[in-house]
Amino acid sequence: MIKHKKQKRLIVEKYDFLIVGSGLFGSTFACKAKESGKNCLVIDKRGHVGGNVFCEKIENINVHKYGAHIFHTSDKYVWDFVNKIVPFNNYRHSVLANNKGRIYNLPFNMNTFYQLWGVTTPKEAKDRIEEQRKASGITNPKNLEEQAVFIVGKDIYETLIKEYTEKQWGRKATELPPFIIERIPVRFVYDNNYYNDTYQGIPIGGYNKLTEGLLAGIEVRLNSDYFQHRNELNRQAKNIVFTGCIDEYFDYKFGKLDYRSLRFETEIINSDNFQGCSVVNYSDAETPFTRIIEHKHFEYGTQPKTVITREFSEKCEKNSEKYYPINDARNNSIFEKYNKSTRNEKSTFFGGRLAEYKYYDMNQVVEKALKLAKKILS
């Protein structure tokens, strides 16, 4: 009997941490845990590590399989951390918008204002926006449409925001909360750099170099669904870091959280250059996809062929990948109930966009994983 108990105890203590999900949050935490001498098991239900930053090699081009990912941060500690794993290039994200065949620069800057109105000075652009703002009569925006008009005026909203956003979210702009549009930068300088962050780039050799480097020397099991082997896996670890869907973790007891999903159509083009930049948004309703990604431009590729991906925003069905949380009042209320329940999970820690039901940029995911590691490993 005593011998039997010892064997059971060995199984319980096999791992210090079971990490559910090999995306950036799980991989970053696993890396820091290993540095602290902890024994980790990382599992992922997909057949590859890296979550949504995974790249698929096509025509010797790193194709961002789950949409464009650009790493940017002003946090030197985060930047130094990822660059210790793999050096980054100096890529700067410059997006174009195609509206019924006319091209505009994004984010909204003096180039955009000139393309739209023919104005050449910041004062002219500010005056035009202020004129439209006053004409709208909006003082306290109550939805995305009102927020957008309040920030950039009617012309920019109707040309570059309204139909693109409605395609992306599958809802009328008047039905969407105003905070969504607050992420769009507006600049009164001639600067097409999408991000203002101090550090920007793409891992040299692709994002797989980053996640595989983070997980070096750590046991990883792919095609492993946590919920199919939950009890068995839990018995093998002292602690759990969970990065999956929080509503699924609690068996949907408060209801399911809503998401938007994406569908991708990838095509090999027998040309060395299809559109001249990495991302072109299509802001008109007539075009069914939201953007075209040309992957080689992320790494200044010179391959004789190119690979493009058309990205379609879709309703999230039962088996769809979950990309964008719909943070309206109903969903936020449900999430808060789940979030409160996490306080009773004494040896389970939650992190990442699915577990926290929040859209994060990659730098934010890494930063939060580093903070969690510092908190519980120190």
C-alpha positions in Angstrom: 0.0 0.0 0.0 2.8 2.4 0.9 4.6 1.6 -2.4 1.4 2.3 -4.3 1.1 5.7 -2.7 4.7 6.6 -3.6 4.1 5.7 -7.3 1.0 7.9 -7.3 2.9 10.8 -5.8 5.6 10.5 -8.5 3.0 10.9 -11.2 1.5 14.0 -9.4 4.9 15.6 -9.3 6.1 14.8 -12.8 5.8 18.5 -13.9 6.0 21.7 -12.1 3.8 23.4 -14.8 1.4 22.1 -17.4 1.1 24.9 -20.0 -2.0 24.6 -22.1 -1.3 26.3 -25.4 2.0 27.0 -27.2 1.2 30.5 -28.5 3.3 33.4 -27.4 1.9 33.6 -23.9 2.4 29.9 -23.2 5.8 29.7 -24.9 7.1 32.8 -23.1 6.0 31.6 -19.7 7.5 28.1 -20.4 10.9 29.7 -21.4 11.1 31.7 -18.1 9.9 28.7 -16.1 12.7 26.5 -17.6 15.2 29.3 -16.8 14.0 29.0 -13.2 14.7 25.3 -13.1 11.1 24.3 -13.4 10.0 21.1 -15.3 7.3 22.0 -17.9 4.9 20.2 -20.2 3.5 22.3 -23.0 0.5 20.9 -24.9 -1.3 22.2 -28.0 -4.4 20.9 -29.8 -2.9 22.0 -33.1 -0.2 20.1 -35.0 2.3 22.9 -34.6 3.6 25.3 -31.9 3.3 29.1 -32.0 -0.5 29.5 -32.0 -1.6 32.2 -34.4 2.0 33.5 -35.1 2.9 30.2 -36.9 4.4 30.5 -40.3 4.0 28.0 -43.2 6.9 27.8 -45.7 5.6 28.2 -49.3 7.9 28.9 -52.2 10.6 29.5 -49.6 8.4 32.4 -48.2 7.3 32.5 -44.5 3.5 32.7 -44.9 1.7 34.1 -41.9 -0.9 31.3 -41.8 -3.3 33.0 -39.4 -3.0 36.6 -40.6 -0.3 39.3 -40.6 1.7 39.7 -37.4 4.1 42.6 -36.8 6.0 42.8 -33.6 6.2 46.3 -32.1 6.9 47.7 -28.7 8.4 50.6 -26.8 9.3 48.4 -23.9 13.1 47.7 -24.2 12.9 44.8 -21.8 10.3 43.0 -24.0 12.3 43.9 -27.1 15.6 42.6 -25.7 13.9 39.4 -24.5 12.6 38.4 -27.9 15.8 39.4 -29.6 17.8 37.1 -27.3 15.8 34.3 -28.8 16.1 35.4 -32.4 17.3 38.7 -34.0 14.6 40.8 -35.6 14.8 42.8 -38.9 13.9 46.5 -39.2 10.6 46.0 -41.0 8.3 49.0 -40.7 4.6 48.4 -41.4 3.1 50.7 -44.0 -0.5 49.8 -45.0 -2.5 50.9 -48.0 -6.3 51.0 -48.4 -8.0 50.3 -51.7 -11.4 51.9 -52.0 -13.1 51.1 -55.4 -9.7 51.2 -57.1 -8.4 54.3 -55.4 -5.3 54.0 -53.1 -5.0 55.7 -49.8 -2.2 55.6 -47.2 -2.8 54.3 -43.7 -2.7 55.2 -40.9 -4.5 58.5 -41.4 -1.8 61.0 -42.0 -1.0 64.0 -44.3 -0.6 61.6 -47.3 -4.2 60.3 -46.7 -5.6 63.8 -46.3 -3.9 64.9 -49.5 -5.2 61.9 -51.4 -8.7 62.6 -50.1 -9.0 66.3 -50.2 -6.0 67.7 -51.9 -4.9 69.6 -48.8 -1.1 70.0 -48.2 -0.8 71.5 -44.7 -1.7 70.2 -41.3 -3.9 73.3 -40.7 -5.9 72.6 -43.8 -6.4 69.0 -42.8 -7.3 69.9 -39.2 -9.7 72.6 -40.4 -11.5 70.1 -42.7 -11.9 67.6 -39.9 -13.1 70.2 -37.4 -15.6 71.5 -39.9 -17.1 68.0 -40.4 -17.0 67.3 -36.7 -19.0 70.4 -35.9 -21.4 69.7 -38.7 -22.1 66.3 -37.3 -23.3 67.8 -34.0 -21.7 64.9 -32.1 -20.3 65.7 -28.6 -20.6 62.4 -26.8 -20.1 59.4 -29.2 -22.3 56.5 -28.4 -21.2 54.0 -31.0 -18.4 53.3 -33.5 -19.9 55.5 -36.3 -20.2 58.5 -34.0 -16.8 58.0 -32.6 -15.2 57.8 -36.0 -16.9 60.9 -37.3 -16.0 62.7 -34.1 -12.3 61.8 -34.6 -11.8 62.1 -38.4 -14.9 63.5 -39.9 -17.5 62.2 -42.3 -15.4 61.8 -45.5 -12.7 59.6 -44.0 -15.3 57.6 -42.1 -17.4 56.9 -45.1 -14.4 56.2 -47.5 -12.0 54.2 -45.3 -13.8 53.1 -42.1 -17.5 52.4 -42.4 -17.7 49.5 -44.9 -14.4 47.9 -43.9 -15.4 47.8 -40.2 -18.8 46.4 -41.0 -17.2 43.7 -43.1 -14.8 43.0 -40.3 -17.3 42.8 -37.5 -20.4 41.6 -39.4 -22.5 44.4 -37.7 -23.6 47.9 -38.6 -21.1 50.5 -37.3 -24.0 52.0 -35.3 -24.2 48.7 -33.4 -20.5 48.6 -32.4 -19.0 50.2 -29.3 -17.0 53.4 -29.8 -13.8 52.1 -28.2 -13.0 49.8 -31.2 -12.1 52.8 -33.3 -9.8 54.3 -30.7 -7.0 52.0 -31.8 -6.7 53.9 -35.2 -4.0 56.5 -35.1 -4.4 59.9 -36.7 -1.3 62.0 -37.6 -0.8 65.4 -39.1 2.6 64.6 -40.5 3.7 62.8 -43.7 4.4 59.5 -42.1 3.1 56.1 -43.3 4.6 54.1 -40.4 1.7 52.4 -38.9 3.1 52.1 -35.4 4.7 54.8 -33.2 6.6 52.2 -31.1 10.3 52.6 -30.7 11.1 49.0 -31.7 9.5 47.2 -34.6 10.4 44.2 -36.8 9.9 40.6 -37.9 12.0 37.7 -36.6 14.7 36.9 -39.1 13.7 33.6 -40.5 10.1 33.9 -39.4 8.1 33.6 -36.2 8.7 29.9 -36.0 12.3 30.8 -35.0 10.9 32.7 -32.1 8.4 30.2 -30.7 10.7 27.2 -31.3 13.5 29.1 -29.6 11.3 29.9 -26.6 10.4 26.2 -26.3 13.9 24.8 -26.8 14.6 22.0 -24.3 10.9 21.9 -23.1 8.7 18.9 -23.6 5.9 19.6 -26.1 2.9 17.5 -27.1 1.1 18.5 -30.2 -2.4 17.3 -31.4 -3.2 17.1 -27.7 -6.6 18.5 -26.6 -6.5 19.4 -22.9 -10.3 18.9 -22.5 -10.1 15.3 -23.8 -7.5 14.3 -21.2 -8.1 16.9 -18.5 -8.1 14.8 -15.4 -5.1 12.8 -16.4 -3.1 15.9 -17.4 -4.0 17.8 -14.2 -2.7 14.9 -12.0 0.7 15.2 -13.6 1.3 18.8 -12.8 1.5 20.9 -9.6 0.4 24.0 -11.5 -1.4 24.9 -14.7 -1.0 27.9 -17.0 -4.1 28.0 -19.2 -4.2 30.1 -22.4 -7.3 28.6 -24.0 -10.9 29.7 -24.0 -12.0 30.7 -20.5 -15.7 29.8 -21.1 -14.7 26.3 -22.2 -12.5 25.9 -19.1 -15.6 26.4 -17.0 -17.8 24.2 -19.2 -19.7 27.3 -20.4 -21.6 27.5 -17.1 -22.3 31.2 -17.6 -22.8 30.9 -21.4 -20.6 31.1 -24.5 -18.5 34.1 -25.3 -18.8 35.5 -28.9 -16.0 35.9 -31.3 -15.3 36.9 -34.9 -13.4 34.4 -37.1 -11.3 34.6 -40.2 -11.0 32.6 -43.4 -7.9 32.7 -45.6 -7.5 32.0 -49.3 -3.8 31.6 -50.1 -2.5 31.7 -53.7 0.9 31.4 -55.3 1.5 34.1 -57.9 4.0 33.6 -60.8 5.5 37.0 -60.3 8.1 38.4 -58.0 5.8 41.3 -56.7 2.0 41.4 -56.6 1.0 44.6 -54.8 4.2 46.3 -53.7 3.6 46.1 -50.0 2.8 43.6 -47.3 -0.9 44.6 -46.6 -3.6 46.3 -48.6 -7.0 46.8 -46.9 -10.1 46.8 -49.1 -12.5 49.3 -47.6 -15.5 49.0 -49.9 -18.4 46.7 -49.3 -18.3 45.3 -52.8 -15.0 43.5 -52.2 -15.8 40.4 -50.1 -12.4 40.2 -48.3 -11.0 42.7 -45.9 -7.4 42.7 -47.0 -4.7 41.0 -49.1 -1.4 40.0 -47.5 1.7 39.6 -49.6 4.0 37.7 -47.2 7.4 38.1 -48.8 7.5 41.9 -48.0 7.7 41.2 -44.3 11.2 39.9 -44.8 12.2 41.9 -47.9 12.0 38.7 -49.9 13.6 38.4 -53.4 12.1 35.0 -54.3 11.1 34.7 -58.0 7.4 34.0 -57.0 5.2 35.5 -54.4 2.4 34.3 -52.1 -0.7 36.3 -51.3 -3.5 35.6 -48.8 -7.0 37.1 -49.1 -8.5 37.5 -45.6 -12.3 37.1 -45.0 -14.0 38.0 -41.8 -16.7 35.6 -40.8 -19.1 34.6 -38.1 -17.5 32.3 -35.6 -19.2 28.9 -35.8 -18.8 25.9 -33.5 -15.5 24.6 -35.1 -14.1 28.0 -36.2 -10.9 29.5 -34.9 -11.6 32.3 -32.5 -9.8 35.6 -33.4 -11.5 38.7 -32.2 -13.5 38.9 -28.9 -16.8 40.8 -29.3 -16.5 43.0 -26.2 -20.0 44.3 -26.0 -22.0 44.7 -22.8 -23.4 41.2 -22.9 -20.1 39.4 -23.5 -18.2 41.5 -21.0 -20.8 40.7 -18.4 -20.4 37.0 -19.1 -16.6 37.2 -19.0 -16.6 39.0 -15.7 -18.4 36.0 -14.2 -15.8 33.6 -15.5 -13.0 36.0 -14.5 -14.4 36.0 -10.9 -14.4 32.2 -11.0 -10.7 32.1 -11.7 -10.0 33.3 -8.2 -11.1 29.9 -6.9 -8.6 28.1 -9.1 -5.7 28.2 -6.7 -3.1 26.3 -8.8 -4.3 27.5 -12.2 -3.1 30.7 -13.8 -4.9 32.3 -16.8 -3.3 34.4 -19.6 -3.6 35.4 -23.2 -6.3 36.7 -25.4 -8.6 33.7 -25.2 -8.3 33.2 -21.4 -8.6 37.0 -20.8 -11.2 37.6 -23.6 -9.3 40.6 -24.8 -7.6 41.6 -28.0 -3.8 41.9 -27.5 -0.9 42.8 -29.7 2.0 40.4 -29.5 4.2 42.7 -27.4 1.4 42.9 -24.8 1.1 39.1 -24.7 4.8 38.7 -24.1 4.8 41.4 -21.5 2.0 39.8 -19.5 3.6 36.4 -19.7 6.8 37.8 -18.4 5.0 39.5 -15.5 3.2 36.4 -14.6 6.4 34.4 -14.6 8.1 37.0 -12.4 5.2 36.9 -10.0 4.9 33.2 -9.4 8.4 32.0 -10.1 10.3 34.5 -7.9 
